[in-house]
Amino acid sequence: MEDILRPVYQERASQPNTLGVLMIEKKQKSSPTTDTFDAILLIVVKEADRSVYVKHYSYGNKKAALHIISEQQLHEWLLLGSNRKIIDWLYNGKILFDRNEYIHNLKIELQEFPFYGRKIKIGLEFAKLIRRYTDGKAFFDNQHYLDAYNHVVHSLHHLARLAVIENGFHPEVTVWHQVKKIEPEIFKLYEELVSSEEPLEKRLELLFLASEFLIHSRTQMGTAHIIDVLKEKDLWTFDEIMNEEELTAYSVDLGVLLEYLNEKNLVEVVNVETKGQSLFHRVYKATKKLY
């Protein structure tokens, strides 16, 4: 396949804007990593008008996909974890072109997983976990068990990804394969949820109890990033938190996370008077609670 695709990537490699070219070939009959394609050609460029450009090719009975992504988009995916395949592509792809060892150095950085980057990823994953757990619990309390089940499955995925990151690894597409080795307790919870013959209500009830402990034990680690940012000044409006550069990635999960932090006495709600009678502005401050 490499020979067939050579004219495609050689043209790109000759351009000074291109940082690296990787090829990822399908190794199994069915492979989620390559989106059913026989090969993926990943090209990272310094700058681009479009952050992602994809083109599909056919050759005989085979098919390939070309992905051209900007360096900014790549780093965004790596930070937010919003494209899980990218880790597999970088780890397992064959380097066809590497300007100034850009891809080589990126792979080393991924393996070392710098603490600062890990801290942000833990915070974002924890926020998603709290969102799913909270919504799932609300559905359960209102006896919407199938909706609760859906959210609980997602919350376990976030818990699993959190455990992987905590142990210094990047979550991959086969995250449960990773978790089975790293945190068998979480893997067992997932197995019991999807495989148990107990009534759904009972399965969910037991899982909420177990999850509560697992979430509580990770609260200090999971909230360290946002708490450190909030400590930078005394009082914050919600809009200020939402638009703070380091916290914008928390996005739609921010409101639920702040309520959780307030419940755990990690964030204090302060009422500030408005011109309206008995109406207050709700602002937030990090408490000095220590674990």
N, C-alpha and C positions, 0 to 999 in steps of 0.2 A: 504493500500500500504506500510505503514511503516513496518509492520510485515514481508512482503515479502522481502523488501530490507534490513532488519536488518543484515543478514549475510554479505552483501556487505559492509555496512559502519562500522560494528563492527570490522571487520578485519583491516580496515584502521585506525579506532580510536585507536586501540591498538599500533599503530606505533608512536614513539616519534616525528617523523617529521610532524605529522598531527596537525594542529592548530584548525580546527573546521569543523563541518559537519552540513549542512542545508538541509532541504527537502522542496521543493516548489511543492504544488499540484495544479492541474488544477481546477479552481473554476467555470469556465463557459464552455459551450459546445465547443466554439471556443475561444482559448486563445493564443494571440501572445506571452505572457510572457513565456509560457512553450514550445514554438515551436511545438505545437500540441501534445506534450507528456502528459500523465496523471500525471507524477511526474518527477521532476528534483532532483537529489541528487548532491549537490554541496559540494566538499571537498577542503578545502584550506590547502596547505602544505607549510612548511617553505622553502624547496628547492626541485627542481625536474630537471631531465635531459631534460624533455620537459615541456615548460611553460603551455601547455594546453593538457590534455588527455581526450578524450571522448569515452564512451562505451554505447551501446544501449542494452536494455533488453526487453523481452516480457514475459507477464504473462497472460494466457488466452486471453481475447480480449483487454488487456491493454498493455501499453508500457511505459517504463521509460528510462531516460538518466542519466548517471553518468558523471559528469564534475569534473575532478581533475585539479586544477589550482595552480600555485606557488604564494606565497605572492607578489613577484615582479610583476607578471602579473596582479594580482588583483589591486595593487596600480597604475599600468600603465593605466588600464581601467578606474579607478576612476578619474584619473587626466585628461586623454585625452577625456573621454566620448565616447570612440570607441566601447564600448559594453553597450548599454543602458539598456539591461535586467538585468545587474548585480546589479543595484540600487534596482530594484523591488525584486530581489532574496534576497538581504541582508535585505531589509525592511520587506518583507512579509514571508520570509522563517521560518520554524520551526526549532529551534536549537536542534539538536540531540546529539551533542557533542561539548564541548567548553573548550579547554585547557587554563587554567589560564584566563578565561573570555575574550579570544581574540575576538570572534565574538561580544559579548556583548559590549565591549569597542569600537569596530569598528562602531557599530550601533550608539553609543552615539556620536562618532566623526562625523559621517555622519549627524546626526541631528543638531549638533552644527555648522558644516561647517566652520572650521577655516578660518579666513580672508585671510591668505596667500594662502591657497589652492584655495580659491574662486577667488582671484586676478589672478592667473595663468589660471584658467579655463575660466574666463571672457576674458582674452587676446587671448586664443586659439580660443574661439568661435567667437570673434570679427574678427579675421583674416580670418576664414572660411566665415563669413558673407561678408567681403569686397571682397574676391575672387569671391564668387557667384554673388554678386551685380555687380561687375565690368565686369565679363564675360557676365552676362545677359544684361547689358547695351550695350556692344559691339555688341552682337547678334541683339538687338533691333535696334540699329543705322544702321545696315546692312540689316534690314528688314527680319531677320530670326526669325520670331515671335514665332514659336513653340519651338525652342531652347532657346529663351529668356525666355519663359514661364517656361520651365524646371528649369532654373537657378534661376528664381525669386521665385518659390515654395521652392527651397532649401534655398535661402537666408532668406525667411520668417521663415523657420524652425530654422535657426541659430539665427535669431532675437528673436524668441519665447524662445529658450533655454537660450539665453543671459538674457532675462527678468526674467526668472525663477531663474537663478543663482544670478542675481542682488538682488533679493528679499530674498536670503538666503536659497534657496531650490536646491536640485539636480534635473535636468531634468529626468523625467521618460519616460517609453515607451509611455504613454498617455499624451504627452507633451501639446497637444492642450486643453485637459481637465484642465490641470494646468493653462495654459495661459488665458483661458476664465475667470477664477476667478481673476488672478493676473494682467493681462494687456489686458482688453477687446478691447482696440484700435487695438492691433496687431491681435487679433482674428478676429475682424471685417474686417480688411484688407485682411486676408486670405480668409474669407468667400466671400468677394466681388470678389476676383480674381478667385475663382473656381466656384462660383455660378451665377455671374452676367450674364445677357443676352446681355450686351454691346459687340461690336466686340472686338476680342482679342487685337488688336492694341491699342484700346482706354483703355481697362482694364490695359494693361501694362504701358501705358503712365501715367495714374493716379497713379498707384502703385509706379512707380519710383519716382514721385514727393513726395508722402507721405513717402516712405522709406528713401529718402534723409534726410528729417527732423529727422526721428527717429534714423537714423545712426549718424547724426551730434550731436544729443543730448546725444549720448552714447560714443562719441569719447574719451573724457577725461578718462572715466572709462575704456573703452575697450583697450586703449593703455598704461595705467599706468604701467603695468608690463614690457613691452618691453622698454619703455622710461626710466624707473628706471635702467634697466640693461645697456642700452646704455650710461647712464650718468656716469657709472663707469670708463670710460676712454674717452679721447677726440675724437679720430678718429678710425673708424672701416672699414675694408674691408668687402665686402659681405661674403667672405669665413669665416672670423673671427666671424661674426654675426651668420652665419649658423651653425658653429661648437661650439659656446658658449654653455656650458652644459645646462644653464637655458633656452636657446632658441631653442634647437634642435627640440622640439616638434612642432614648428611652420612650419617646413618642407616646403612643396611645396607652402604654402601660403605666405612665407616670402617676396619674391620679390614684389608681388602685394601690400602687407601691407606697405613695405618701400616706395613705390611710393605714396601710399595714404598719409602716414605720411609727405612726402616731399610736396605734394600738400597742406596739411593743415599747413605747416610751423612748424611742430613738429620735423622734421628731416631735416637737411641741407645737401645738396650734395656738397662735396669739391673736386675739380679737382687737382690731384697731378701729376706733370710732369713725363713723362716717357722718355726713350731714343729716342722714335719716335717723329718726328716733328708733332706738333699739336695733338698729341695723349696723353690723360691723363688717369691716374688711377682714377676711380670714388670711393670715400670713403664717409663715412657717419658720422654725428655727431648729437647728440640730441641738439635741440635749447633750449633757455631759455624762450620760449614763455609760458606765464601763462594765464590760463583761468580766 
